[in-house]
Amino acid sequence: MNSVRDVLVTATKTLAGAGIEGAGRDARLLMSHALDIAPDRLTLVLPDPMPEEAAERFATSLDRRLSRVPVSHILGRRSFYGRDFIVSGDVLDPRPETETLVIEALAKPFTAVLDLGTGSGAILLTLLAEQPLAKGLGTDTSEAALAVARSNAEHIGVGSRARWLRADWFEGVEGTFDLIVSNPPYIAADEMDALSPELAHEPRGALTDEADGLSAFRTIISQARGFLGPRGRLIVEIGPTQGSAVADMMLAAGFKAVRVLSDLDGRDRVVRAQLPNPHPRNVGK
């Protein structure tokens, strides 16, 4: 009987031969999943014989990965800002670069937050978990995505402070918020064919607007002021070439303190803005 190490080494070579980046990492995660152990305990069982049932589970997972199914979909979860979120083919995987948006959102206190196109709910739920007094609303056009978000809300432990609405951006939204966030579809239609094969397993509507990649920003920015309270903030994730265009939209819409922020790789990733004070001090008095 082959050892866990033998099976792992063979799988790593198979994944690498198929051109999958991070083959060793992926193989270790899939093996941990098949053995139902934490990844940091894998080295302890490498000399052990590979259990038959675990070998079957691992083989199935490996075949799925070779078909370019993302590891997160095989595991059913994805880590984001220190928490595990349930994911599926109905939602966009939360990615490390989106943590740039979360960090900026948490830079100032808020009590009411609106997340447009919430998907898995990772952004909204992270903000609520980090800001215990806040409440939030997440909107999405996909009922399947909202079902995942609801499950994550309970899993993270903030279900009582999160509300969900099936809506196209602001459609049906009522009230005002001191923070609006969004990671909208910003990939242009003519860029889709160049993306990695793994993205074919994520909802296309969460990736592209089927146009120039800026349609969602036009809608969000043009309507956001009607849903923000005094000095309310708007923070959106962008593609790395869209900073100037989105910042100009915000300035044209009357926002102040507009700034383009970079992710850890140095690429433009977030644009944030704030409504001006509605009652500026009269310096002449």
N, C-alpha and C positions, 0 to 999 in steps of 0.2 A: 504494500500500500504506500502510495506517495505521501510524503510529509506536506504539511501546510507550506513550508518554504519551497518545496519543489513545485507545487501547484502555482504558487505566487510568482516564482521566477518565470515559469512558462507563460503565464498570463501576461506578465509585464512585457515579455518579448513579443507576444502576439499583438498586444495593443500598440506597441511602438512600431511594429512592422506594418500596421494599418495606418500609420501616420498620425496617431492620436497623441497630442502633446500632453505632457504630464502623465505618461503611461504608468509609471511607478506609483504615483500618488493615487491615481484612479484604481489601480489593482488592489492597493492596500485598503482603500475605503470599501471596495466591493467585497473583499475578503472579510473584513471586520463585520460587514453587514451579514454576510452568509453565515459567519460563526456566531453572530449575535453577541459580539463583545465590543467594548470601546476601542477605538483605533489605537489608543496609547498602550493597550494591553496586547497588541498583536505580536510583538516581538517575543512575548513570554510563551506563546504557543507554536512558534515556528517549527520547532523540532517534532511536534506531535503529529501522529498520523492524521490525515485529512478525513473527517467523518463523512460517511457516504451521503447523508442527507444534505450536509453543508456543501459537499462537492456538487451536488445537483443544483442547489440554489446558486452557487457561485457560477456554474457553467451557464445557467440561464441569464444571470446578470451580465456576464461577460459577453454573451451573444448580443444582448440589448445595447451594450456600450459599443460594440463593433458596428452596430447599426446606427451609431451616433446619437443614441438616446442619452441626454445629459445624465451625469452621475446623480445629480439631485433628484431627478425624476425616478431613478431606480431606487434610491434610498427613501424617497418620499419626503425629503426635508432639505433645507438649505440654511446655513448659518448666516446671520446678518446682525451686526452690531452686538455680538456676544450672545445672541439667542437663536435657537433653532425654530424655523418656520416651516409649516407644512406647505409643500408645493406640488403642483401637478401640471399637466399639459394645458390646463385652463388659465394659468397665470404666468406672467413673466417672472423668471427667477430673480429674487433680490440679489444685487451684485455689490461687491465692495465699493465701487466708485460712487454708488448712491449714498453711502455713508457720509459723503461730503455734504449732501443736502441736509441730512439729519444733524450733523454737527453744527451747521449754520443755523438751523431752526432752533436748536437748543441754546444758542448763544444769548437769547433773550427770553424772559418768561412769557408764557401764554396760558390762557385758560380755555380757549375755544379754538379748535383747529379743524380745517376742512381739507381733505385729501381727495383730489380730483383724479379719477382713473386709478383707484386704489389697488386693484389687482389682488395680490395675496394679503394686502393690508400691512405689509412689513413696515412701510414708512410710518403710517398713522399709529400703529400699535407700538412701535418703538418709541415714538414721541410720547404717547400716553404712559408707557411704562417708565420713562425717564422723568416725566412731569406728573407726579401723582395727583395733583389737584385739577388737571386738565380733563376736558371731555372733547370728543371728536366725532366727525361725520365723514364717512368714506363713500364716494359715489363710483359707480362703474356701470357700463352698459351690459355687462355679462353677469347673468344670475349665477352661472357656474363659478365665476371668479368671486362673487360675493359670498358664496357658500364656503369657499376656501378661507376667505377673510374672517368669516364668523367662527370657523373652527380654530383659526389662529388666535382670535381674540380670547376664546375660552382657554386655549392652550397656554397663552402668555399670562392670563389672569387679569385681563382688563376689560372683559366682556361687558361689565356694567357701565363702563364709561364710553363705549363705542356704539355708534349708530351707523346703519347702512342704508343706502338708497340706490335703487337701480335707476340710473339717470345718465343722460348725455351731457357731461360736464355740469353746468349749473341748473339744468332742467329740474324743476321741482324743489330746489334748495330754498330754504327759508331761514331768515335770521342773519346775523352778522358774526364775523369771526375776527380774531386778532391775528390769525395766521392761516394762510392758504398755501398748500404745497402740492406739487404735482410732478410726476415722472411720466410725461405723455409720450405717445408715439412720435419720435422725431427723426427716424431714418427715412430718407427720400426713397421713393419707389425705385428709382434707377440704381440705388445702392444695394438693394436687397440680394441680388444674385451673387454679390461678392462676400456675403456673410458666411460664417462657419456653418457647416451642416447641422450642428446641434440646434441652431435657432429655428430650424424647420419644425422642431417639436414644441415650440412655444407659440402662443397665439399671435398670428400675423398682425391682427389689429392693435396689439399692444406694442408693436415694433414700428410700423410705418403708417403714415396717413394716406398712402397711395398717391402722394403728390410730391411737394418739394421739401417735406419734413418740417415745415413751419406752420402748417394749418392750425394745429392744436394751440400753439402759442398765440396766434392771432385771436382765437376765440377766448382763451383764458384771460389774456391781458386786457382785452377790450371790455370784458364783463366783471373782472375781479373787483374793481372799485366799489361796485354796488353791493358787495358782500363783505367788505372789510370795515372794521370800526376805525376810529381815529388812530393814526400812526400804525395801522395794521400792516403786516408784512406779507409779501408774495415771494415765494422761493420755488424755482423750477429747475429740473435737471435738463440739460441740453446735450446735443452732440458737440464734439470738440471743435467744429468749425462754425458754430452758430452763435457764439457769444455776442459779437457785435450786433448782429441782426436782432436778437432777442432783447438786448439792452436798449437798442434804439426804439423798439416797440414800447418798452416800459416808460422810457423818457417821453415819448410822444403821447402816451396815455396819462401823463401827469404824475408819474411816480418819481420819488426822490431817492437819494442814497442808493442809486443803482450801481451794482458791482458784479463783475464776472469773477467767479472763484474757480481755482484749479483743483483737480484731484491729486492723489499722491503720486501719480505718474507725470504730473505737470501739464496735463491737458485741461483745457477749459471744460468744466463739467456742470456748473451751477450758476444761475443768475438770480440775484436777490434784489429786492426793492422794497420801498416803504412809502406809505401814503404820507403826505406832508401834514404838519399840524394844522387842523382846521381853524385854529384861532391863534395866529402868530402874534407875538408880543409887539405892541406898538412902540417902537423905539423912540419916536418923536415926543412921547409924553414924559 
